[in-house]
Amino acid sequence: MWWDSWSDVARVLAVGTAAYVSLVVVLRLSGKRTLAKLNAFDLIVTVALGSTLATILLSSDVSWAEGMAALVLLATLQALVAWLTVHVPGVRGVVTARPTLLWRDGRPISDALAAQRVALDEVRQAVRASGSGDLSEVAAVVLETDGTLSVVPRSAIGDWSALEGVAGVTRGSAADGDPSGRTG
């Protein structure tokens, strides 16, 4: 349990160094998307990469070549899914969650907060972090696909076009002046 042999330690050092360098190369080749803020799919890939690296380091049953094949496979699958989300309609909705409007025109949207399991205190924290101290001056707070909260002040909301595709924002709601986001 405490000690097996110097050869096991040497293996971890040699394979660990090679695996680390290889992982850095794989991540650089796979592009910025692999290291972006995480949505659910990106998180799964990141955890899988870490688990694979740990297995390469600690399991003598897994060769460095097998580990590298696994790392390259994960990075390739992540790149493929990212490409599909950009080029094939509907794939993005399967892989990532849709952003959700939590706050509109100075008022919380209670149903959305409850459905997304976000506390009002978390919204207040995001508003403070954005540099605002007046909730009535906040036009929108959006729970993004990566779990972050985006705060849009009234002074910057414009025609709401940046919120297109956000759950809770309907087309025409800004133009008709209805602060609830409902049309008709």
C-alpha positions as CSV (number, residue, x, y, z in Angstrom):
1,M,0.0,0.0,0.0
2,W,2.7,2.5,0.9
3,W,5.4,1.4,-1.4
4,D,5.7,-1.0,-4.3
5,S,8.9,-0.2,-6.2
6,W,11.1,2.4,-7.8
7,S,10.1,1.1,-11.2
8,D,6.4,2.0,-10.5
9,V,7.4,5.5,-9.4
10,A,9.7,5.9,-12.5
11,R,6.8,4.7,-14.7
12,V,4.4,7.3,-13.2
13,L,7.1,10.0,-13.7
14,A,7.9,9.0,-17.3
15,V,4.4,8.3,-18.5
16,G,3.0,11.2,-16.5
17,T,5.4,13.7,-18.2
18,A,4.7,12.3,-21.6
19,A,0.9,12.2,-21.0
20,Y,0.9,15.8,-19.7
21,V,2.9,17.1,-22.7
22,S,0.6,15.1,-25.1
23,L,-2.5,16.5,-23.4
24,V,-1.3,20.0,-23.8
25,V,-0.6,19.4,-27.5
26,V,-4.0,17.8,-28.0
27,L,-5.7,20.7,-26.3
28,R,-3.8,23.2,-28.4
29,L,-4.7,21.4,-31.6
30,S,-8.3,21.0,-30.6
31,G,-8.8,24.8,-30.4
32,K,-10.1,27.3,-28.0
33,R,-13.5,25.7,-27.8
34,T,-12.2,22.9,-25.7
35,L,-11.0,25.4,-23.1
36,A,-14.0,27.7,-23.2
37,K,-16.4,28.3,-20.4
38,L,-18.2,25.1,-19.8
39,N,-21.7,24.1,-20.8
40,A,-22.8,20.6,-19.9
41,F,-21.2,18.9,-22.9
42,D,-17.9,20.7,-22.4
43,L,-17.9,19.8,-18.7
44,I,-18.3,16.1,-19.6
45,V,-15.4,16.2,-22.0
46,T,-13.2,18.0,-19.4
47,V,-14.0,15.5,-16.7
48,A,-13.4,12.6,-19.2
49,L,-10.0,14.1,-20.2
50,G,-9.0,14.4,-16.5
51,S,-10.2,10.9,-15.8
52,T,-8.3,9.5,-18.8
53,L,-5.1,11.3,-17.8
54,A,-5.4,9.9,-14.2
55,T,-5.9,6.4,-15.6
56,I,-2.8,6.8,-17.9
57,L,-0.8,8.0,-14.9
58,L,-1.9,5.4,-12.3
59,S,-2.8,2.3,-14.2
60,S,0.0,0.1,-15.5
61,D,-2.6,-1.8,-17.5
62,V,-3.1,1.2,-19.8
63,S,-0.2,2.0,-22.1
64,W,0.8,5.6,-23.0
65,A,-0.3,4.9,-26.6
66,E,-3.7,3.7,-25.5
67,G,-4.1,6.7,-23.3
68,M,-3.2,9.1,-26.1
69,A,-5.7,7.4,-28.4
70,A,-8.3,8.0,-25.7
71,L,-7.4,11.7,-25.3
72,V,-7.3,12.3,-29.1
73,L,-10.7,10.5,-29.4
74,L,-12.3,12.7,-26.7
75,A,-10.9,15.9,-28.2
76,T,-12.0,14.8,-31.7
77,L,-15.5,14.0,-30.6
78,Q,-15.7,17.3,-28.8
79,A,-14.5,19.1,-32.0
80,L,-17.0,17.1,-34.1
81,V,-19.9,18.0,-31.8
82,A,-18.9,21.6,-31.7
83,W,-18.8,21.7,-35.5
84,L,-22.2,20.0,-35.7
85,T,-23.7,22.5,-33.3
86,V,-22.6,25.3,-35.6
87,H,-23.5,23.7,-39.0
88,V,-26.5,21.4,-38.4
89,P,-29.8,23.0,-37.2
90,G,-31.2,21.5,-34.0
91,V,-28.0,19.9,-32.8
92,R,-27.1,22.8,-30.4
93,G,-30.4,22.4,-28.6
94,V,-29.7,18.7,-28.0
95,V,-26.1,19.4,-26.7
96,T,-26.5,22.6,-24.8
97,A,-29.3,24.2,-22.7
98,R,-31.1,27.2,-24.0
99,P,-30.3,30.5,-22.1
100,T,-33.2,31.6,-19.9
101,L,-34.5,35.1,-19.0
102,L,-34.7,35.4,-15.2
103,W,-35.3,39.1,-14.7
104,R,-37.1,41.5,-17.0
105,D,-37.6,45.3,-16.7
106,G,-36.7,45.6,-13.0
107,R,-38.7,42.5,-11.9
108,P,-37.8,38.9,-11.2
109,I,-39.5,36.1,-13.3
110,S,-40.4,33.8,-10.4
111,D,-41.3,30.8,-12.5
112,A,-38.0,30.9,-14.4
113,L,-36.0,31.4,-11.2
114,A,-37.7,28.3,-9.7
115,A,-37.4,26.2,-12.8
116,Q,-33.7,27.0,-13.2
117,R,-33.1,26.6,-9.4
118,V,-31.6,30.1,-9.1
119,A,-32.0,32.1,-5.9
120,L,-32.9,35.8,-6.0
121,D,-29.8,36.4,-4.0
122,E,-27.7,35.0,-6.9
123,V,-29.3,37.4,-9.3
124,R,-28.6,40.3,-6.9
125,Q,-25.0,39.2,-6.6
126,A,-24.7,39.2,-10.4
127,V,-26.2,42.6,-10.6
128,R,-23.8,44.0,-8.0
129,A,-20.9,42.3,-9.9
130,S,-22.0,44.1,-13.0
131,G,-21.5,47.4,-11.2
132,S,-25.2,48.2,-10.7
133,G,-26.8,48.9,-7.4
134,D,-30.4,49.5,-8.6
135,L,-32.4,46.5,-9.6
136,S,-35.0,48.7,-11.2
137,E,-32.4,49.8,-13.7
138,V,-31.8,46.2,-14.9
139,A,-33.6,45.4,-18.1
140,A,-32.6,41.7,-18.2
141,V,-30.7,39.0,-16.4
142,V,-30.1,35.9,-18.4
143,L,-28.9,32.5,-17.2
144,E,-26.5,31.5,-19.9
145,T,-25.8,28.0,-21.2
146,D,-22.5,27.9,-19.3
147,G,-24.3,28.8,-16.0
148,T,-23.2,32.4,-15.8
149,L,-25.6,35.2,-15.3
150,S,-25.5,38.1,-17.8
151,V,-26.8,41.4,-16.7
152,V,-28.1,43.9,-19.2
153,P,-28.9,47.4,-17.9
154,R,-31.8,49.5,-19.2
155,S,-29.4,51.9,-20.7
156,A,-27.9,49.2,-22.9
157,I,-30.9,47.0,-23.8
158,G,-31.7,48.7,-27.2
159,D,-34.1,46.7,-29.3
160,W,-33.5,43.4,-27.3
161,S,-32.0,41.8,-30.4
162,A,-29.1,40.3,-28.4
163,L,-31.6,38.3,-26.4
164,E,-33.1,36.6,-29.4
165,G,-33.2,32.8,-28.7
166,V,-33.4,33.3,-24.9
167,A,-36.2,31.3,-23.3
168,G,-38.7,33.8,-22.0
169,V,-38.1,36.5,-24.6
170,T,-40.6,36.5,-27.4
171,R,-40.3,38.2,-30.8
172,G,-42.1,41.6,-30.8
173,S,-42.3,41.9,-27.0
174,A,-39.8,44.8,-26.9
175,A,-41.5,46.6,-29.8
176,D,-45.0,46.4,-28.4
177,G,-43.9,47.6,-24.9
178,D,-45.2,44.7,-22.9
179,P,-42.7,44.2,-20.1
180,S,-43.9,40.7,-19.4
181,G,-42.4,39.4,-22.7
182,R,-45.8,38.2,-23.9
183,T,-47.1,39.0,-27.3
184,G,-50.7,39.5,-28.3
